[in-house]
Amino acid sequence: MCGIVGVVSNAPVNQLLYDAMLLLQHRGQDAAGIVTLLERKFFMHKAKGMVRDVFRTRNMRALPGNVGLGQVRYPTAGNAYSEEEAQPFYVNAPFGIVMSHNGNLTNAQALRAELFSTDHRHTNTESDSEVLLNVIAHELERSTRGLPLQPQEVFAAVRSVYKRLRGSYAVVSLIAGHGLLAFRDPFGIRPLCIGRNAEGAVMVASESVALEGSGFVLERDIAPGEAIFIDLEGNVHSQQCAEGATRHPCIFEFVYLARPDSTMDGISVYQARLNLGETLAKRVVSTVPPSEIDVIIPIPESSRPSATQLAHLLGIPYREGFVKNRYVGRTFIMPGQGVRKKSVRQKLNVIASEFKGRNVMLVDDSIVRGTTSREIVQMARDAGARKVYLASAAPPVRYPNVYGIDMPTKDELVAHDRTIEQVRELIGCDALIYQDVEGMKRAVMKAAGPAAQAGLAGFEASCFDGVYITGDVDTESISRMQGSRPQVEEGDEDTSRLALPNLS
C-alpha cells in the first residue's frame, strides 16, 4: 500500500505536498518522493526513508512550481531495496509524464512483455508502477497522434488504459505543460478523493485526512473507473472511462490501513471500527461470559475504537495496558555479529498493574502471522495476568492479498488451513474470538450514510473470503505474484505494518 497526492494551485505547492505526505505517512514508510512542474520542466526529489528524513530545506527549495505530486511508498512488488523504484516515475515521451501509483497490477508480467514486443517501450525495473506509466504514455501517444492535447484525448487514452490493466490502482500523473491526471480502478479497490481550498487550489489524495489536514475541503471520492483531468488553470474535467465499473473498496482499509479520522467512499473509518467492536461483542458473549473478564485492553492502536465499544457494550472496564515506543531505531550489524531480531517488547511496554491478578481480554484489529499475537499474550502472562483472552475485530486472515497490501504467502498466515482452536493453541491464549466475515461487512456498511450505501456494491475482502473480484486471479497467478514480493534480507527489519502490532 502507498499514499499518493497531487495538487494544482496558483502558488507554490512543495509545502502543500510535504504536509499532505506527512498525513499519509502511515500508508508507507519505505520511500518518499515529490515532483513539481514549472512551465514544461519537472523537478524531482525522491529517496528511501520517511518524509521528514528524505526532504531537507535545500530539497524543498529545489522543487519550484504550482503543480506537483507526491508519494509515500510501501513496496508490495519489485525491489524493496532499490532507490530506482522509489516513486514518482518519469518518461519523456509523449509530452513528458510523471506518475505515482497505489495498488498492484495482477497482469504486470504480461503487460511488460506486451510493452516490449508490441508497444516497443522499455522498462528498467521490476516495478509494476513503471509498467503502468508506460501503458499510460503509449495510450496518450496513440490518442493524440501529434495533435494538441485536450481533455477528450486524455479520456480516450484512459479508456484504452482501462482495457489493458487488471488489478487495483489509484493513479496521479502530471503531463508536462498540460495538467494533472488522476484515475481509479473500475472496482474502486484503492481509495482516491478530491477537494479544494479557499484559494481555489485542487488536491487529489488517497485519504480525506490529507486534504482536511492541509486546509482543503473534501468534495467527493473519485468514482471507480472515473478519470479526472485538472488543467494548469485549475479547471476540473471528469469522465467515466471504464465500462461496468462497480464500487468495491478494500475492506482492510477500514479494519486497519486507513487513519481513523479519514472518510472513504462515504464511510467514516472511525465509525466503522466502532461498529466492528459492536458486532464483536456478540461473538465474545457467546464464547466467554462477561463475568469472567476483568478488563479489556487494546493492542495499540487501530483496535482502540473497537475495544472501546466492546468494553462499553459489555460493561467491562477499558484500560490502556500497552505503551508504544514510537522511536524504535534500526539494528546495526557489525562484522562477526549475528542478526539480532527486534522483539515486540522493544516496540511495546506493559503497564503491569493493569494485568496483575486479572482475567484480561486483549483486542486487536486483525491477526495475520500470529507471531506478534503470541508474544503479546506472553507479555500479558509475564505481567501477572491470570487468564488472557484475545479478540480480533476482523475475521481470520486465510488468503493472500494481491491488490496492494503486503499480505504474506498463505503458508505464513496463521489461520490458513487451521481451525480457530489450532490457532488459539499456537498463540497461547485461553480463548480466541474472531469476527465473522458477514458481520464485518455489515459493520463497515452500516458506517456509510444512505446515499453511500446505495452506491456500494460490496467490498473487496479477498484475504478473508478468498473472493478475488477482478476475476483474473487463480492459484498460479497468486504464486507468481507472491514470488515478486519484496523479501526482507538478513539483517534488515521486517517493516511491514502487518508484521507489527498495528503500529503506525
NORHUDA-V857610 format. One record per residue. N is the residue number from 1. SS is DSSP state (H for helix, E for strand, - for the rest). OMEGA is omega in whole degrees, 0 to 359 (none if undefined). NEAR is the number of other C-alpha atoms within 12 Angstrom. Layout:
# NORHUDA-V857610
N,SS,OMEGA,NEAR / N,SS,OMEGA,NEAR
This chain:
# NORHUDA-V857610
1,-,181,46 / 2,E,173,50 / 3,E,181,53 / 4,E,180,56 / 5,E,175,61 / 6,E,183,57 / 7,E,168,55 / 8,E,186,45 / 9,-,172,38 / 10,-,178,22 / 11,-,180,24 / 12,-,187,24 / 13,-,185,35 / 14,H,180,40 / 15,H,177,33 / 16,H,181,40 / 17,H,179,47 / 18,H,181,43 / 19,H,180,33 / 20,H,180,41 / 21,H,174,44 / 22,H,180,34 / 23,H,178,37 / 24,-,186,41 / 25,H,179,41 / 26,H,182,41 / 27,H,179,47 / 28,-,181,42 / 29,-,185,36 / 30,-,183,39 / 31,E,179,40 / 32,E,179,47 / 33,E,176,53 / 34,E,169,52 / 35,E,172,48 / 36,E,182,49 / 37,E,174,39 / 38,E,188,30 / 39,-,180,20 / 40,-,184,22 / 41,E,176,26 / 42,E,173,33 / 43,E,188,33 / 44,E,167,33 / 45,E,178,37 / 46,E,181,39 / 47,E,173,32 / 48,E,177,30 / 49,-,179,26 / 50,-,183,29 / 51,H,184,37 / 52,H,181,24 / 53,H,184,20 / 54,H,187,28 / 55,-,174,31 / 56,-,182,19 / 57,H,182,15 / 58,H,178,12 / 59,H,182,25 / 60,H,179,29 / 61,H,180,18 / 62,-,179,23 / 63,-,180,34 / 64,-,175,28 / 65,-,183,34 / 66,-,179,38 / 67,E,180,50 / 68,E,176,55 / 69,E,180,57 / 70,E,178,57 / 71,E,164,59 / 72,E,192,46 / 73,E,159,48 / 74,-,187,44 / 75,-,174,46 / 76,-,175,44 / 77,-,178,41 / 78,-,186,33 / 79,-,182,29 / 80,-,188,35 / 81,-,184,27 / 82,-,176,22 / 83,H,177,25 / 84,H,183,26 / 85,H,168,38 / 86,-,181,45 / 87,-,11,46 / 88,-,172,46 / 89,E,184,43 / 90,E,165,39 / 91,E,186,29 / 92,-,181,22 / 93,-,356,23 / 94,-,173,31 / 95,-,195,28 / 96,-,185,30 / 97,E,168,41 / 98,E,187,47 / 99,E,168,47 / 100,E,191,50 / 101,E,171,52 / 102,E,180,49 / 103,E,182,44 / 104,E,175,42 / 105,E,180,45 / 106,-,178,40 / 107,-,184,31 / 108,H,182,36 / 109,H,179,29 / 110,H,179,22 / 111,H,180,33 / 112,H,178,32 / 113,H,180,18 / 114,H,178,23 / 115,H,182,27 / 116,H,189,19 / 117,H,186,13 / 118,H,184,14 / 119,H,180,21 / 120,-,178,16 / 121,-,186,28 / 122,-,170,24 / 123,-,190,30 / 124,-,180,22 / 125,-,176,24 / 126,-,184,29 / 127,-,175,40 / 128,H,178,44 / 129,H,176,50 / 130,H,175,39 / 131,H,181,44 / 132,H,179,50 / 133,H,182,45 / 134,H,174,41 / 135,H,177,42 / 136,H,182,50 / 137,H,181,38 / 138,H,183,35 / 139,H,174,31 / 140,H,178,35 / 141,H,180,31 / 142,H,186,24 / 143,H,182,26 / 144,H,180,22 / 145,-,177,15 / 146,-,180,14 / 147,-,175,15 / 148,-,183,17 / 149,-,176,26 / 150,-,180,23 / 151,H,182,29 / 152,H,176,23 / 153,H,177,28 / 154,H,182,41 / 155,H,176,33 / 156,H,178,28 / 157,H,181,33 / 158,H,177,44 / 159,H,178,31 / 160,H,177,25 / 161,H,180,37 / 162,H,181,36 / 163,H,183,24 / 164,H,186,29 / 165,-,170,39 / 166,-,179,34 / 167,E,182,38 / 168,E,179,44 / 169,E,164,47 / 170,E,191,52 / 171,E,168,54 / 172,E,188,52 / 173,E,174,54 / 174,E,175,51 / 175,E,188,44 / 176,-,177,33 / 177,-,185,28 / 178,-,180,32 / 179,E,186,42 / 180,E,178,45 / 181,E,176,53 / 182,E,175,54 / 183,E,189,53 / 184,E,185,50 / 185,-,187,48 / 186,-,177,39 / 187,-,181,40 / 188,-,184,45 / 189,-,179,50 / 190,-,189,50 / 191,-,174,55 / 192,-,182,50 / 193,E,185,45 / 194,E,178,45 / 195,E,181,38 / 196,E,171,31 / 197,-,185,25 / 198,-,180,16 / 199,-,178,16 / 200,-,177,20 / 201,-,180,34 / 202,E,178,47 / 203,E,168,55 / 204,E,183,57 / 205,E,181,57 / 206,-,183,57 / 207,-,181,51 / 208,H,181,43 / 209,H,178,38 / 210,H,177,45 / 211,H,186,41 / 212,H,179,29 / 213,-,179,26 / 214,-,177,33 / 215,-,178,23 / 216,-,176,30 / 217,E,178,26 / 218,E,176,32 / 219,E,181,23 / 220,E,170,26 / 221,E,170,39 / 222,-,186,43 / 223,-,173,38 / 224,-,180,39 / 225,-,180,41 / 226,E,174,36 / 227,E,177,43 / 228,E,174,42 / 229,E,181,43 / 230,E,181,40 / 231,E,187,32 / 232,-,175,32 / 233,-,179,22 / 234,-,177,28 / 235,-,183,23 / 236,E,175,28 / 237,E,180,26 / 238,E,178,26 / 239,E,173,29 / 240,E,189,28 / 241,-,181,30 / 242,-,179,30 / 243,-,175,19 / 244,-,181,18 / 245,-,177,25 / 246,-,184,27 / 247,-,177,34 / 248,E,182,38 / 249,E,179,43 / 250,E,184,42 / 251,H,180,44 / 252,H,172,44 / 253,H,184,42 / 254,H,178,48 / 255,H,194,48 / 256,H,196,42 / 257,H,189,43 / 258,-,174,41 / 259,-,183,36 / 260,-,181,31 / 261,-,175,26 / 262,-,171,35 / 263,E,182,37 / 264,E,180,49 / 265,-,178,47 / 266,-,182,36 / 267,E,174,39 / 268,E,180,31 / 269,H,181,38 / 270,H,180,34 / 271,H,178,32 / 272,H,181,45 / 273,H,172,49 / 274,H,181,35 / 275,H,177,39 / 276,H,176,50 / 277,H,180,45 / 278,H,180,33 / 279,H,177,38 / 280,H,181,45 / 281,H,180,38 / 282,H,179,27 / 283,H,181,30 / 284,H,183,36 / 285,H,181,24 / 286,-,182,16 / 287,-,182,22 / 288,-,177,27 / 289,-,181,20 / 290,H,180,27 / 291,H,180,18 / 292,H,180,23 / 293,-,180,34 / 294,-,186,30 / 295,E,176,38 / 296,E,185,43 / 297,E,178,44 / 298,E,169,44 / 299,-,190,46 / 300,-,358,35 / 301,-,185,37 / 302,-,184,42 / 303,-,187,44 / 304,H,180,38 / 305,H,179,37 / 306,H,180,48 / 307,H,179,44 / 308,H,181,38 / 309,H,178,33 / 310,H,180,41 / 311,H,180,35 / 312,H,184,21 / 313,H,180,24 / 314,H,181,30 / 315,-,182,20 / 316,-,180,25 / 317,-,175,27 / 318,E,180,28 / 319,E,170,29 / 320,-,181,30 / 321,-,180,34 / 322,E,175,34 / 323,E,184,24 / 324,E,172,25 / 325,-,183,19 / 326,-,189,14 / 327,-,177,11 / 328,-,182,17 / 329,-,179,13 / 330,-,176,16 / 331,-,180,19 / 332,-,181,17 / 333,-,179,15 / 334,-,179,10 / 335,-,178,8 / 336,-,179,7 / 337,-,172,11 / 338,-,179,12 / 339,-,176,16 / 340,-,181,15 / 341,-,178,17 / 342,-,181,22 / 343,-,173,23 / 344,H,182,32 / 345,H,174,26 / 346,H,183,24 / 347,H,179,27 / 348,E,173,31 / 349,E,183,24 / 350,E,168,33 / 351,-,193,21 / 352,H,183,22 / 353,H,180,19 / 354,H,183,30 / 355,-,191,34 / 356,-,176,23 / 357,-,185,20 / 358,-,166,28 / 359,E,190,33 / 360,E,170,45 / 361,E,175,49 / 362,E,180,54 / 363,E,175,51 / 364,E,179,49 / 365,-,181,46 / 366,-,177,51 / 367,-,185,49 / 368,-,180,43 / 369,-,180,34 / 370,-,182,37 / 371,H,178,26 / 372,H,180,32 / 373,H,180,41 / 374,H,181,32 / 375,H,180,27 / 376,H,176,41 / 377,H,179,43 / 378,H,176,29 / 379,H,179,33 / 380,H,178,41 / 381,H,180,29 / 382,H,179,22 / 383,-,174,26 / 384,-,179,22 / 385,-,176,33 / 386,-,177,25 / 387,E,180,30 / 388,E,174,41 / 389,E,180,44 / 390,E,178,48 / 391,E,178,49 / 392,E,180,46 / 393,-,177,52 / 394,-,176,46 / 395,-,175,38 / 396,-,175,40 / 397,-,188,43 / 398,-,188,35 / 399,-,177,35 / 400,-,173,39 / 401,-,182,45 / 402,-,187,48 / 403,-,173,46 / 404,-,172,44 / 405,-,182,44 / 406,-,178,39 / 407,-,183,37 / 408,-,173,39 / 409,-,185,31 / 410,H,181,26 / 411,H,178,20 / 412,H,182,23 / 413,-,186,28 / 414,-,183,34 / 415,-,181,35 / 416,-,179,28 / 417,-,175,17 / 418,-,172,20 / 419,-,178,18 / 420,H,178,29 / 421,H,177,20 / 422,H,177,18 / 423,H,179,32 / 424,H,180,30 / 425,H,180,22 / 426,H,182,25 / 427,H,176,31 / 428,-,178,28 / 429,-,182,34 / 430,-,174,31 / 431,E,180,35 / 432,E,182,42 / 433,E,177,39 / 434,E,165,41 / 435,-,172,40 / 436,-,189,29 / 437,H,182,32 / 438,H,177,22 / 439,H,177,26 / 440,H,181,40 / 441,H,179,37 / 442,H,182,25 / 443,H,181,35 / 444,H,178,45 / 445,H,181,36 / 446,H,181,30 / 447,-,178,30 / 448,E,174,28 / 449,-,182,20 / 450,H,181,14 / 451,H,180,14 / 452,H,178,26 / 453,H,180,23 / 454,H,182,16 / 455,H,181,25 / 456,-,177,34 / 457,-,182,24 / 458,E,182,30 / 459,E,168,37 / 460,E,186,38 / 461,-,189,37 / 462,H,182,35 / 463,H,178,37 / 464,H,186,37 / 465,H,177,25 / 466,-,180,24 / 467,-,181,24 / 468,-,196,31 / 469,-,179,34 / 470,-,173,30 / 471,-,183,16 / 472,-,185,20 / 473,-,175,25 / 474,-,183,22 / 475,H,181,17 / 476,H,181,12 / 477,H,177,24 / 478,H,179,28 / 479,H,180,21 / 480,H,181,20 / 481,H,178,36 / 482,H,177,31 / 483,H,180,20 / 484,-,178,28 / 485,-,176,32 / 486,-,180,29 / 487,-,177,24 / 488,-,183,18 / 489,-,179,13 / 490,-,179,15 / 491,-,179,19 / 492,-,176,20 / 493,-,174,25 / 494,-,186,27 / 495,-,175,32 / 496,-,179,35 / 497,H,180,36 / 498,H,175,39 / 499,H,182,29 / 500,-,177,36 / 501,-,183,42 / 502,-,176,34 / 503,-,179,36 / 504,-,none,30
